[in-house]
Amino acid sequence: MAIAMSILRQKKALEEKDRRYLWHPFTQMKEWMEEDMVIITEARGSFLKDIRGRWYIDGVSSLWVNVHGHRKREIDDAIKGQIGRVSHSTLLGLTHPPAIELAERLIKVVNSRLRSRDSGLTRVFYSDNGSTAVEIALKMAFQFWRHKGVKKRRFVSLRNAYHGDTIGAVSVGGIETFHELFSPLLFKTYKAPSPYCYRCEFDMRYPKCRLHCLRVLEEILRRHSDEVAGLIIEPIVQAAGGMIVSPPGYLRGVRRLCNKYNILMIADEVATGFGRTGRMFACEHEGVTPDILCLAKGITGGYLPLAVTITTEELYDAFLGRYEDLKTFFHGHTYTGNQLACVAAIASLDLFKKERTLMRLQRKIRILKEGLLHIAELPIVGDVRQKGFMVGIELVMDKRTKEPYPLKEKMGWRVCYKAREKGLLIRPLGNVVVLMPPLSISVDELKSLINITMESIREVMS
């Protein structure tokens, strides 16, 4: 009893300090102040433990980053071993073994997975997170054309796109809830239709539409090809847009159009990379190799911030010259290529091979798909979208008309709060309940996740 009271006092003290000092991301702090906070103190495998000793399934992989589970011995040991040598030194004017080894490993795995023709992707530029990886890609594409003597300076992106929260990344974003407020700060871009089949803006149905959204994209590229430096896309799944899965052939069509109109294709695989869609990279599903590839989130297995922007040799060569030519890519971050993050990423790549992660994942994807079929039958579930271990369950007021719930209803959050009571931590995207567990989750744990999600939706309905 005394121990329990001590824990409660500790929890209360931490909650008071949190309310006094912290400002949480993507959180309405007025409402946060009234919540019973979940304070995480420990983790193991697919579970997180709160200060009261309760364990929860980590249903969104700690925001889409955890791959092999928490406290994975091999990654723990790699980081501890590196701390005994050096934890950080700059890549500006220096180099170090972990950054070199990881770059080589990434180039090999990317090209083998994407079956790249010609030289494929050959150069790795390090940064810290998904937004910076995208900012780098945009600046590289812009400067590439300048070095070529071509005045291309615009970008094409999709509606419902999310590429990060820094100004350049927001400029190519397309989610009004997140981005509209900042429009006076942004640079001009061209927006193409999202391949959002459930809410098609042309009121068409796939496959009868014959990818009409792709034809509209082509018209944009045809009209503006002389000024468009690059097209940026989240391959296969627009994650933060609501787990929107593009129809078959769409991504391949985008690659074809970029080739046709001489536009650099930038693939933002920050969310989709490292097994999330059932393959190492989402581009694999349609045999596409981009000109620039952005990776982050799962790259270190969910341990440390790290991102990479990977380019072709042609793009890299355009930046070569004498010091006085000022062709240098003037961009960098303090912790670029940090040793601890690099060794974590190397250990994570080793685990993919050692534990045959992707092969073992396929059965779990099928189990998840079967469970989602039952969830799709619920009266307030309008659409269930899945690609691998990326799932979006869209809740609607009327299944026939697809009428969404108003924001004030907080239906997505209400489901997630119910799930929390039952031992599952998940987060919604508006009316879309998101499931994205660690790839290492066991079959029994996965079935629990599915059952809790279904029960939570049912209880919110009643």
C-alpha positions as CSV (number, residue, x, y, z in Angstrom):
1,M,0.0,0.0,0.0
2,A,2.8,2.4,0.9
3,I,4.6,1.6,-2.4
4,A,1.4,2.3,-4.4
5,M,0.9,5.6,-2.6
6,S,4.5,6.5,-3.3
7,I,4.1,5.8,-7.0
8,L,0.9,7.8,-7.2
9,R,2.7,10.8,-5.5
10,Q,5.6,10.4,-8.0
11,K,3.1,10.3,-10.9
12,K,1.3,13.4,-9.7
13,A,4.5,15.3,-9.2
14,L,5.7,14.5,-12.7
15,E,2.3,15.4,-14.2
16,E,2.5,18.8,-12.5
17,K,5.9,19.4,-13.9
18,D,4.8,18.3,-17.3
19,R,1.9,20.7,-17.3
20,R,4.2,23.5,-16.1
21,Y,7.2,23.0,-18.4
22,L,6.4,21.0,-21.5
23,W,4.8,21.8,-24.8
24,H,3.9,18.5,-26.6
25,P,4.0,18.1,-30.4
26,F,0.7,17.8,-32.3
27,T,-1.2,18.2,-29.0
28,Q,-3.9,20.6,-28.0
29,M,-2.3,21.6,-24.7
30,K,-5.6,22.9,-23.2
31,E,-7.1,19.4,-23.4
32,W,-3.8,17.7,-22.5
33,M,-3.8,19.6,-19.2
34,E,-7.0,17.7,-18.3
35,E,-5.9,14.2,-19.2
36,D,-4.7,11.4,-17.1
37,M,-1.2,11.2,-18.4
38,V,0.5,7.9,-19.4
39,I,4.1,8.3,-18.3
40,I,6.3,5.7,-19.9
41,T,9.2,4.4,-17.8
42,E,10.2,1.2,-19.4
43,A,9.9,-0.9,-22.5
44,R,10.4,-4.5,-23.7
45,G,9.7,-6.1,-27.0
46,S,6.3,-4.8,-28.3
47,F,5.3,-3.3,-25.0
48,L,5.6,0.0,-23.1
49,K,5.3,0.2,-19.4
50,D,3.9,3.2,-17.5
51,I,4.9,4.6,-14.1
52,R,2.1,2.6,-12.4
53,G,3.5,-0.6,-13.7
54,R,0.9,-1.2,-16.5
55,W,2.1,-2.6,-19.8
56,Y,0.6,-1.6,-23.2
57,I,1.1,-2.9,-26.7
58,D,3.0,-0.3,-28.7
59,G,0.5,-0.2,-31.5
60,V,2.1,2.6,-33.5
61,S,5.8,1.6,-33.0
62,S,6.5,4.8,-30.9
63,L,5.4,6.9,-33.9
64,W,6.3,4.5,-36.7
65,V,10.0,4.0,-35.8
66,N,10.4,0.8,-33.8
67,V,11.1,-2.2,-36.0
68,H,12.7,-5.1,-34.0
69,G,11.1,-4.3,-30.6
70,H,12.3,-2.3,-27.6
71,R,15.5,-3.1,-25.8
72,K,16.8,-5.3,-28.6
73,R,20.1,-6.7,-27.3
74,E,22.0,-6.4,-30.6
75,I,21.2,-2.7,-31.0
76,D,21.8,-2.1,-27.3
77,D,25.2,-3.7,-27.5
78,A,26.2,-1.8,-30.7
79,I,25.4,1.5,-29.1
80,K,27.2,0.7,-25.8
81,G,30.3,-0.5,-27.7
82,Q,30.4,2.7,-29.7
83,I,30.1,4.8,-26.6
84,G,33.3,3.2,-25.4
85,R,35.1,4.6,-28.4
86,V,33.5,8.0,-29.5
87,S,29.9,9.1,-29.4
88,H,30.1,12.0,-31.9
89,S,32.5,13.8,-34.2
90,T,31.6,16.0,-37.1
91,L,31.4,14.9,-40.7
92,L,32.4,18.4,-41.8
93,G,36.0,18.0,-42.9
94,L,36.3,14.6,-41.1
95,T,34.9,11.1,-41.4
96,H,34.5,8.0,-39.4
97,P,34.0,4.2,-39.8
98,P,30.3,3.9,-38.8
99,A,29.2,6.5,-41.4
100,I,31.3,4.9,-44.1
101,E,30.1,1.4,-43.4
102,L,26.5,2.4,-43.1
103,A,26.6,4.3,-46.4
104,E,28.0,1.3,-48.2
105,R,25.4,-1.0,-46.6
106,L,22.6,1.3,-47.5
107,I,23.7,1.6,-51.1
108,K,23.9,-2.1,-51.5
109,V,20.6,-2.9,-49.9
110,V,18.7,-0.1,-51.8
111,N,20.0,-1.2,-55.2
112,S,19.6,-4.9,-54.6
113,R,16.0,-4.4,-53.4
114,L,15.1,-1.9,-56.1
115,R,17.0,-3.9,-58.8
116,S,18.3,-0.6,-60.0
117,R,19.4,-0.4,-63.6
118,D,22.6,1.4,-64.7
119,S,24.4,2.8,-61.6
120,G,21.2,3.2,-59.5
121,L,21.5,5.2,-56.3
122,T,25.1,5.7,-55.2
123,R,25.5,8.6,-52.7
124,V,24.4,9.0,-49.1
125,F,23.9,12.4,-47.5
126,Y,23.2,12.2,-43.7
127,S,20.9,14.3,-41.6
128,D,18.7,13.9,-38.5
129,N,15.0,13.3,-39.3
130,G,12.5,13.0,-42.1
131,S,11.9,16.7,-42.5
132,T,15.6,17.4,-43.0
133,A,15.9,14.5,-45.4
134,V,13.2,16.1,-47.5
135,E,14.6,19.6,-47.2
136,I,17.9,18.3,-48.5
137,A,16.2,16.5,-51.4
138,L,14.4,19.7,-52.5
139,K,17.6,21.8,-52.2
140,M,19.6,19.2,-54.1
141,A,17.1,19.0,-56.9
142,F,16.9,22.8,-57.2
143,Q,20.7,23.3,-57.2
144,F,21.2,20.4,-59.6
145,W,19.3,22.1,-62.3
146,R,21.1,25.4,-61.6
147,H,24.4,23.6,-62.2
148,K,23.0,22.3,-65.4
149,G,22.2,25.8,-66.5
150,V,18.4,25.0,-66.5
151,K,16.1,27.4,-64.6
152,K,13.8,24.8,-63.0
153,R,12.7,25.9,-59.5
154,R,9.2,24.6,-58.8
155,F,8.0,21.3,-57.3
156,V,5.0,19.1,-57.8
157,S,3.5,17.3,-54.8
158,L,0.2,15.6,-54.0
159,R,-2.8,16.7,-52.0
160,N,-3.0,14.8,-48.7
161,A,0.8,14.6,-48.7
162,Y,2.9,15.0,-45.6
163,H,6.7,15.4,-45.9
164,G,7.6,17.0,-42.5
165,D,7.1,20.2,-40.6
166,T,10.0,22.5,-41.7
167,I,9.2,25.2,-44.2
168,G,10.3,23.5,-47.3
169,A,8.7,20.2,-46.3
170,V,5.5,22.0,-45.5
171,S,5.6,23.8,-48.9
172,V,5.3,20.4,-50.6
173,G,2.8,19.1,-48.1
174,G,-0.9,18.9,-48.8
175,I,-2.8,18.4,-45.5
176,E,-4.8,21.6,-44.9
177,T,-5.3,20.9,-41.2
178,F,-1.5,20.9,-40.7
179,H,-0.3,23.3,-43.4
180,E,-2.9,25.9,-44.4
181,L,-2.0,28.2,-41.5
182,F,1.6,28.6,-42.7
183,S,0.7,29.3,-46.3
184,P,2.1,32.9,-46.2
185,L,5.5,31.4,-45.3
186,L,5.7,28.8,-48.1
187,F,7.1,28.7,-51.6
188,K,4.8,28.1,-54.5
189,T,4.2,24.5,-55.6
190,Y,1.9,22.6,-58.0
191,K,-0.5,20.3,-56.3
192,A,-1.7,17.1,-58.1
193,P,-4.7,14.9,-57.1
194,S,-4.2,12.4,-54.3
195,P,-4.8,8.8,-55.3
196,Y,-7.4,8.6,-52.6
197,C,-9.8,6.0,-54.0
198,Y,-12.3,6.0,-51.1
199,R,-12.8,9.8,-51.5
200,C,-11.9,10.3,-55.1
201,E,-12.1,14.0,-56.0
202,F,-13.4,13.0,-59.4
203,D,-16.1,10.8,-58.1
204,M,-14.7,7.8,-60.1
205,R,-14.0,4.2,-59.1
206,Y,-10.9,2.1,-59.6
207,P,-10.2,0.4,-62.0
208,K,-12.9,1.9,-64.3
209,C,-11.3,5.3,-63.8
210,R,-8.1,4.0,-65.5
211,L,-6.1,6.1,-63.1
212,H,-7.7,9.4,-64.1
213,C,-5.7,11.1,-61.3
214,L,-2.5,10.1,-63.1
215,R,-3.7,11.7,-66.3
216,V,-4.4,14.9,-64.4
217,L,-0.9,14.8,-63.0
218,E,0.5,14.4,-66.5
219,E,-1.3,17.5,-67.6
220,I,0.3,19.5,-64.8
221,L,3.7,18.1,-65.7
222,R,3.2,18.8,-69.4
223,R,2.2,22.4,-68.8
224,H,5.0,23.2,-66.4
225,S,7.8,20.8,-67.3
226,D,10.1,23.6,-68.2
227,E,10.0,25.0,-64.6
228,V,9.5,21.9,-62.5
229,A,12.7,20.6,-60.8
230,G,11.2,17.6,-59.1
231,L,8.1,15.7,-58.1
232,I,8.0,14.4,-54.5
233,I,5.8,11.4,-53.5
234,E,5.2,9.1,-50.6
235,P,5.4,5.8,-52.5
236,I,2.3,3.5,-52.2
237,V,1.1,5.0,-48.9
238,Q,0.3,8.6,-48.0
239,A,0.8,7.9,-44.3
240,A,-0.1,11.1,-42.3
241,G,-2.8,11.8,-44.9
242,G,-4.7,8.9,-43.4
243,M,-2.9,5.8,-44.6
244,I,-4.1,6.4,-48.2
245,V,-3.0,3.4,-50.3
246,S,-2.5,4.2,-54.0
247,P,-4.0,1.8,-56.6
248,P,-1.8,-0.6,-58.5
249,G,0.1,1.0,-61.3
250,Y,0.0,4.5,-59.9
251,L,3.6,4.7,-58.6
252,R,4.9,3.1,-61.8
253,G,3.0,5.7,-63.8
254,V,4.6,8.6,-61.8
255,R,8.0,7.3,-62.6
256,R,7.2,7.0,-66.3
257,L,5.9,10.6,-66.3
258,C,9.0,12.0,-64.5
259,N,11.1,10.3,-67.2
260,K,8.9,11.6,-70.0
261,Y,9.1,15.2,-68.8
262,N,12.7,15.2,-67.5
263,I,11.7,15.8,-63.9
264,L,13.6,14.4,-60.9
265,M,11.5,11.9,-58.9
266,I,11.9,12.2,-55.1
267,A,10.6,9.3,-53.1
268,D,9.9,10.1,-49.5
269,E,10.1,6.7,-47.8
270,V,10.5,8.1,-44.3
271,A,7.4,6.3,-43.1
272,T,7.2,3.5,-45.6
273,G,10.8,2.3,-45.6
274,F,12.4,-0.6,-43.7
275,G,9.7,-3.1,-44.0
276,R,6.5,-1.2,-43.2
277,T,4.7,-2.1,-46.4
278,G,5.9,-5.7,-46.3
279,R,9.0,-5.1,-48.4
280,M,12.1,-3.3,-47.4
281,F,11.1,-0.2,-49.5
282,A,7.7,0.7,-50.8
283,C,9.2,1.4,-54.3
284,E,9.9,-2.3,-54.6
285,H,6.2,-3.0,-55.0
286,E,6.2,-1.5,-58.5
287,G,9.8,-1.9,-59.5
288,V,10.5,1.9,-59.3
289,T,13.9,3.5,-58.6
290,P,13.7,7.3,-57.8
291,D,16.3,9.9,-58.5
292,I,16.4,10.8,-54.8
293,L,15.4,8.6,-51.9
294,C,14.6,9.9,-48.4
295,L,14.8,7.6,-45.4
296,A,14.5,8.1,-41.7
297,K,12.2,6.8,-38.9
298,G,12.9,3.0,-38.8
299,I,16.5,3.4,-40.0
300,T,17.9,2.9,-36.5
301,G,15.3,0.4,-35.4
302,G,13.6,3.1,-33.3
303,Y,16.6,4.0,-31.2
304,L,18.1,7.3,-32.3
305,P,17.5,10.2,-34.8
306,L,19.0,9.6,-38.2
307,A,18.0,10.3,-41.8
308,V,19.6,9.9,-45.2
309,T,19.0,11.4,-48.6
310,I,20.3,9.0,-51.3
311,T,21.0,10.2,-54.8
312,T,22.3,9.1,-58.2
313,E,25.8,9.6,-59.4
314,E,24.6,11.9,-62.1
315,L,23.1,14.2,-59.5
316,Y,26.2,14.1,-57.3
317,D,28.5,14.8,-60.3
318,A,26.7,18.1,-61.0
319,F,28.0,19.4,-57.7
320,L,31.7,18.7,-58.4
321,G,34.1,21.6,-59.2
322,R,36.9,23.7,-57.8
323,Y,36.4,25.5,-54.5
324,E,36.0,28.9,-56.2
325,D,33.3,27.5,-58.5
326,L,30.9,27.5,-55.5
327,K,29.2,24.3,-56.6
328,T,29.4,22.9,-53.1
329,F,26.1,21.7,-51.6
330,F,25.9,24.3,-48.7
331,H,23.9,22.3,-46.3
332,G,24.6,20.3,-43.1
333,H,23.5,19.5,-39.6
334,T,25.6,19.4,-36.4
335,Y,24.9,15.7,-35.7
336,T,25.0,14.6,-39.3
337,G,26.2,11.0,-39.5
338,N,26.4,10.6,-35.7
339,Q,28.3,7.5,-34.7
340,L,25.8,6.2,-32.2
341,A,23.0,6.5,-34.7
342,C,25.0,4.9,-37.5
343,V,26.0,1.8,-35.5
344,A,22.3,1.4,-34.4
345,A,21.3,1.5,-38.1
346,I,24.0,-1.1,-39.0
347,A,22.8,-3.4,-36.2
348,S,19.2,-3.0,-37.4
349,L,20.2,-4.0,-41.0
350,D,22.0,-7.0,-39.6
351,L,18.9,-8.0,-37.7
352,F,16.8,-7.9,-40.9
353,K,19.1,-10.5,-42.3
354,K,19.7,-12.6,-39.2
355,E,16.1,-12.8,-38.1
356,R,14.6,-13.0,-41.7
357,T,12.4,-10.2,-40.6
358,L,10.6,-9.6,-43.9
359,M,10.0,-13.3,-44.6
360,R,8.5,-13.8,-41.1
361,L,6.4,-10.7,-41.5
362,Q,4.4,-12.1,-44.4
363,R,2.3,-14.5,-42.2
364,K,1.6,-11.7,-39.8
365,I,0.5,-9.4,-42.6
366,R,-2.0,-12.1,-43.7
367,I,-3.3,-12.4,-40.1
368,L,-3.7,-8.7,-39.8
369,K,-5.6,-8.6,-43.1
370,E,-8.0,-11.3,-42.0
371,G,-8.7,-9.4,-38.7
372,L,-9.3,-6.2,-40.6
373,L,-12.0,-7.8,-42.7
374,H,-14.1,-8.2,-39.5
375,I,-13.4,-4.6,-38.4
376,A,-14.5,-3.4,-41.9
377,E,-18.0,-4.8,-41.2
378,L,-18.6,-2.5,-38.3
379,P,-21.3,0.1,-39.0
380,I,-19.1,3.2,-38.4
381,V,-16.1,1.9,-40.4
382,G,-16.2,3.4,-43.9
383,D,-12.9,2.1,-45.2
384,V,-10.0,0.0,-44.1
385,R,-6.7,0.6,-45.9
386,Q,-3.7,-1.7,-45.4
387,K,-0.4,-2.1,-47.0
388,G,1.8,-4.5,-45.1
389,F,1.9,-3.3,-41.5
390,M,0.5,0.1,-42.3
391,V,-3.2,0.3,-41.5
392,G,-5.8,3.1,-41.6
393,I,-9.4,2.5,-40.3
394,E,-11.6,5.4,-41.4
395,L,-14.6,6.1,-39.2
396,V,-17.7,7.7,-40.7
397,M,-21.2,8.8,-39.5
398,D,-22.9,7.3,-42.5
399,K,-21.4,4.3,-44.3
400,R,-23.5,4.8,-47.4
401,T,-22.8,8.6,-47.9
402,K,-19.3,8.4,-46.3
403,E,-20.2,11.5,-44.2
404,P,-17.3,12.1,-41.8
405,Y,-17.6,12.8,-38.1
406,P,-17.2,16.5,-37.2
407,L,-13.9,17.3,-35.5
408,K,-15.6,18.1,-32.2
409,E,-16.7,14.5,-31.9
410,K,-13.1,13.4,-31.7
411,M,-14.1,9.9,-32.8
412,G,-10.6,8.7,-33.6
413,W,-9.4,9.8,-30.2
414,R,-12.4,8.2,-28.5
415,V,-11.5,4.9,-30.0
416,C,-7.8,5.3,-29.0
417,Y,-8.8,6.2,-25.4
418,K,-10.9,3.0,-25.2
419,A,-7.9,1.0,-26.6
420,R,-5.7,2.5,-23.9
421,E,-8.0,1.3,-21.2
422,K,-7.6,-2.2,-22.6
423,G,-3.8,-2.1,-22.9
424,L,-3.1,-0.8,-26.4
425,L,-1.5,2.5,-27.3
426,I,-2.5,3.9,-30.7
427,R,-3.0,7.4,-32.2
428,P,-5.6,8.6,-34.8
429,L,-5.2,10.9,-37.7
430,G,-8.5,12.7,-37.4
431,N,-11.2,10.1,-38.0
432,V,-8.7,7.5,-39.1
433,V,-7.5,5.1,-36.5
434,V,-3.9,4.1,-37.3
435,L,-2.3,0.7,-36.6
436,M,1.4,0.3,-37.2
437,P,3.0,-2.2,-34.7
438,P,6.6,-3.2,-34.6
439,L,7.5,-5.7,-37.3
440,S,8.7,-8.1,-34.5
441,I,5.3,-8.3,-32.8
442,S,4.3,-11.9,-32.1
443,V,1.2,-13.5,-33.6
444,D,-0.5,-13.6,-30.3
445,E,0.3,-9.9,-29.6
446,L,-1.0,-9.0,-33.1
447,K,-4.2,-10.8,-32.5
448,S,-4.7,-8.9,-29.2
449,L,-4.1,-5.6,-31.0
450,I,-6.8,-6.5,-33.6
451,N,-9.3,-7.6,-31.0
452,I,-8.7,-4.6,-28.8
453,T,-9.2,-2.3,-31.8
454,M,-12.4,-4.0,-32.7
455,E,-13.8,-3.9,-29.2
456,S,-12.8,-0.3,-28.8
457,I,-14.7,0.7,-32.0
458,R,-17.7,-1.3,-30.9
459,E,-17.8,0.4,-27.5
460,V,-17.5,3.9,-29.0
461,M,-20.5,3.0,-31.3
462,S,-22.8,2.0,-28.4
